[in-house]
Amino acid sequence: MQYGLIGEKLGHSFSKIIHEKLADYTYDLHPLPKQELASFLEKKEFRAINVTIPYKIDVMPYLYEIDQRAQAVGSVNTIVNRNGNLYGYNTDFGGFLYLLKHNNIDVKNKKVLVLGKGGASKAIIAVLHYLQAKQIITVYYKQSNDAITYEQCQKLHNDADVIINTTPVGMYPNLDGCPIDLEHYTNCNAVVDIIYNPIKTKLLLEAQKHNMIAVGGLEMLIAQAKYAVEIFLNTSIPEYKIDDIYKEMLFEKKNVVLIGMPSSGKTTIGAELAKLLHKDFVDIDAQIVSKIGMPISNYFEQYGENAFREIETEVTKEFAGKNNIVISTGGGCIKKPENMLYLSMNGVILLVERDLSKLIVGEGRPLSSSINAIEKMYQERFPLYMRYSQKSIQNNTTTEYAVKQAQIAYIELLQ
């Protein structure tokens, strides 16, 4: 390996894609068990590497020299091998500084909560000091000399202005994780989660519900990678490349989620849209049929709607956590808020609208047994479709027209 990333678990890292957009080299992901870390660093069989959870502090004793910023931060995420000597740097500092400034999050004279106390938190705390935060409170799952518990935090510091998550709670595949209950922090105006997979964690979606600024970690990841490449290759890369790559990554990683009434055309549109956007296509109902081994109408008849909705949520969660797909949902998917929570993490959500007169009656759709049943269903579901969708597309003429509308809507929403 010449260039790459070491860490304990790297299966869902975006770093390889980002580095290979920034530089003309192969960037390898090298998962490393804790017992192999010392041997790896002592062999020095690399030109330059990045370091992620949980080794940003552990690597420091193996380094010949650590630059002043990394020393001040107390962790290293970038190592360069120069003639057999290992030099350590920290580009998380610059990455997080970029994230705050680019998203207009002002911490000067503010009370800031930092969740977690690993290597990443050290760089973030250094940035907060640099930007003159008034008070920085480190929150940890157990009390220590340099941190308070979440219970203590809720009692003593519920007036915090900004909350920053540096823990892995909420990272894919553990989509239900949320490190703190924002209900108690009514003074908070901004939440930052340095997790980037999913693109929006449960924490960030909760922040949006409370009208707080909600920013994920993808921009920080790209920015710190840019600064690392500059150190790796002793070069300079224009700052605008960060935003260019961020937009590219969103286009490549975001999902398109189609919601709407049964037989509104979600599957047909979704399959064609996936081809147009060079994404994979997933039909949730088809995946459910594969899982239960029978038609959905039979499952409804044998086990009822509630049992079906449980299966639907399992399947929805599985695919919502993936990237770069077009997802066609079942018509009733919006009835369970958790489905829409999962789908919102990586997805742009579009409503496919079709005149009721054009919807299909029967044909194996257990809740579409008559025109009256469809009309009643529509009245019940329409407010939910409107609540969860970001844009609507019409499917009353041709499939080509609907697909084009969906493509335009996706691109506009990413901008």
N, C-alpha and C positions, 0 to 999 in steps of 0.2 A: 504494500500500500504506500503510495506517495502522498496523497492528500485524502483526508477523510474525517470521520467523526467517531469518537468513542463514547460509550455510555453503557448502562446496564441493559436497557430495552430501547431498541431503535426501530422497531418494525413499522411504525407509522410516521417516521420523521420526514419532513419536507426538505431537509438540508441538502440532500444530493441534487434535487431539482434546482434549488436556488443557486448553489455554488456553480453548477454547470451552465447556468444562465449568465453568471457573472464572469466566469473565467474559462479559459480553454484547457481544462484538465479534467481527468476522471476523479470523481469524489466518491469515496467508498464509505458505506456505513459499516462500522465494525463493533457489533455488540460484544461486550467484555464482562465476564463474570468477575466479581471482586477479587477472587483469588488469583486471577491472571493479570491484574493491573500492574503490579510491580514488575513482573517479567516483561510485559509489553514495553514499559517505559525504559527499562534497563537495556533492552535490545536496540531501541532507537531505530527501528526499521521503517522510518517514514521521513518525509520532508517537512510536513506541517499538518497539524491536526486541530480539530475543535474538540472540546470536552463538554459533555452534558451530564445530567443527573445520573448517578450521585457523586461524581468524581471531581467536581470543580475545586474542592479543597484538598482532597486526597492526593492529587497529582503534584501539589506544590513542593513537597520534600525532594522530589526527583529532578527538580529544575536547577540548572546552573545559575540562571539569573532571572529575576522577576522584575518587570518594569514598575515604575513608581505608582502608576495608577492601579495596577493589579495588586500591589502590596497594600495600598491604601484601602482598596475594596476588600481584600482578604480572600479572593478566589481567582482562579484562572480558568478561562474557557478557550484559550488559543495558545498553542505551543508550536514553536518553530525549531527545527533541528538545523543548527549551523555548525558544520564541521564536527559533529559528534557531541555538541553541547546543546542542551535544551533551554530555550528562552520562553518565558511565560508572559502572557498578556491577558487583558480583560476587555473584550469588545461589547460585553453586555451593558457596560456603563453607557457607551455611545449609542447603543441600540435603544436602550430605554429612554435616554435623553431625547433622541429623535422621536420616539413614540409620543411622549408627552407634548413636545413642542408642535409636532405635526397635527396633533388632535386638539390643540389649544387647551390643554389641561394645565391650569395654573396651581401650583402647590405652595407658592410663596405665602408665608404667614398662615398656612393652613394646618389643621390637624389631620394626619395621614395614618391609616392603619395598614400595616404590611403583614399579610397572612403567610406564615411559614418562615423558617429561618435557615434554609439551605444556602447553597452557593449563589443561586440567582438572587436571593433576597439581599445579599451583601452588596451587590452592584446597585440594586435598586435603592437601598438605603443611602448609599454614597451619592447617588444622583439627587435624592431628596434633600440631603444636606447641602449639596452644591446649589440647589435651587432655593434654598433657605426656607424649607418647610418649618413651621413654628414648632410642631411636636410630631414625633414619629414613634408610633407604638407598634412593637412587634408582637404578633399574636400566634400562639402555638397550641397544639392540642394538649400539652401538659406544661405546668408552670416550671420556669427555670429562672436563672439569674438575669437573663437578658430578654425574657418574654413573659407575657401574661396569658392566661387561658381565655378561650372564647367566652366563657361565662363571665369572667371578670371584665372582659372587654365590653360586653353588652351592658353591664351594670355601670361601668365607670366612663366609657368612651363612646356612648351612643350618639354623641354630637359630632362625630368625625365628619370631615368634609370630603375626604377621598379615601377609597378602599382599593388596595392592590393585592391581588392573589398571586403568590409565587409558589403555591403548593400544586401537586398534580391532581388534586381533587376536582373531578369533572372532566378529566382527560379521557379521550376515546380509549377503550370501549366502555368506560364507566360513566355513561352519559347522565345518570341520575345524580351524580355527586354535586354538592353545592357546599362550599366551605363555611358560609355564614348566611344568616337569615337577615335580609335587608329590610324587613318590616320594621325592625327596631332602630334603623339608622335614618331617621327622617331628615336629618340635616345634610346627608351625603348628596353631592351633586355629580360625582364621577366615580365610576368603577372601572378598573383596569384588570384584566386577567391575562397573564403572560402565556397561558395555554393557547395554542393555535390550531389544535385538532381535538374537538370540532372548532370551526371558525368562530362560532358563538356558543359559549358554554351555557349551561343552565344559569349560572351566576349572572352572565351578561344579559340573558333574556329576562331575568328577574329585574335587573337594573333598568332595562328599557321599559318594563311595565310601570316602574316608579318614576319614569321620566328623568332618569339619570343619564348622563353621558356614559356610554358603554363601549369599551375598546378592547379588542382581543390582541393576541400576541404575535400575529403574523407579520405586521410591519416591523416590530422589534426584531424578529427572527431574520428578516431580510436585511435590515440595517446592520445588525451585528455581523452578519455574513459578509456584507460589503466591506466593513472595516477589517474583518479577518483576512479577506482576500488581499486587501491592500498590504497587510503585514506579511502574508505568505509570499507574495510576489514582489514586494517592495515597489508598489505601483500606486497610482491614484485613479479612482473611479468617480465620475461625476455623481453628485448627490441625487440628481433627478432619477438615476437608475433605480433607486429604492422604490419610488412610486410607480415607475414603469413596470417593474417586476411584480409589485404588489397587485397591480391591475391584471397582469397576465395570470398570476396565481389564482386570483379570485375567479377569473373566467374558466381556468382549467379545473379548479377544485370544487367550485360551487355546484350544487345540484339544482335542477329545475323540478319543482313539485307541482303536479297538476291536480287540482281538486275540482269537484263539481258533481252534478246529479248523475245517477246511473244512466248510461247510454248517451251521455253528452258528447262523447267522442274523445275522452282522455287517452285511451289506449292507442287509438289510431294516430292522433296528433302527437302523442309522446314518442311513438316509434319513429315517426318521420323527423321530429325535432331532434331526436338523439343522433340520427344520421347527419343532420345539418350542422350540429354543434360538435360532432365527433365525440360524443359521450355514449356510455352504455345505457341501455334501456331496461327498466324493471317495472313490471306490472304487479302491484301488490296482491291483487286478487288471484292472479295466476300463481304467485308464490305461495299463497295460502292454500290453494287447491293442491299444489305439490306437497305441502306439509301435512295436510289432513287426509290426503288420499281419496278424496271424493268431491263431487260438485258442491259448491257452497249452498245451493238450495237444499241438498240432502242433509248437510250439516245443520242448517237452520232447523229443518224438520225434526232431526233427532235430538239436538242439544239446545236449541233456542238461540236467540240473538245475543244474549249476554256472553255465552260461551264463545260464540263467533268473535265478538268484539275483543275478548281476551287474546285469542289467537292473532287477530288483526294487529293488535298493539305489539305483540312479540315480533311479528314479521316487520312491521313498520319501523320499530326501533333498530332492528338488525340492519336494514338498508339505509335508514336515515343517517347513520353514523359513517357511511361510506362516502367517497368523493367522486365527483365527475360523472354523475348519472342523471338521467331523466326518470322521474318516478311518477307513474300513474297510480293514483290512490283509488280505493273504493269510495262510492258515493257517501257512505256514512262515516268515513274516517274522521271527519270533523266533530263527531259526537263525543269523542274522548279528548279532553284537553292535552293529555300526555302525548297523544299521537302528534298533535300539532307542535308541541314543544320540541319533540325529537326532530320533526321535519324542518323546523325553523333553524336548527343549529347549523346545518350546512346548506340549507335550501332557500331559493327564491320561489315564492308560492304564488302560482297563477290560477285564477278561477276560469274554467271553461264554461261559458254560458251558451245554452241552446234553448230555443223556444220549446215550451212544454209540449206543444202539438207534435214536435218532431221526436220526442223521447219514446223509447220502445216500451210497450206494455207486455209484461210476462217474460217469456223466453228465458226461464231459469233465474230471473231476478226476484227473490222472495218478497221484497217490499214494494215491487212495482206491478202488483197484480191487476190494477185497473187504472183508468184515467183519474178517477177520484182519489185513489191511493197516491198517485204521483203528485197530484195537486196539493194534497195534504202534506206529503213529505216535503215538497218544495217550500211551503209556507213555514214549516218547522225549521228547515235547514238553511234557508236563505240568509238569515241574520248571521249564522255561523260562517257560512261561505264568505260573507262580506267582512266579518271580523278578522278572519285569518289570511285572506288573500291580499297581496300587494298590488296586483293589477288584474283586470278582467280581459279575457279575449272572447270574441264572438265566433261561434261555430254554427252559423246558419246558412252559409253558402258552400264554399269548397274547402276541402281539407288543406289545400295549398295556402289559401288565404289565412286560415286559422294558424297554421304552422308559422307563417311569416310574421303574423301578429305576436306569436309567442316568442319568436327569436328577437324581435325588436324590443319587446317588453323586458326580456332577460337582460339584454345589453344595457338598456336604459336604467334598470334597477341597479346593476353593478356600478354604473357611473355615479 
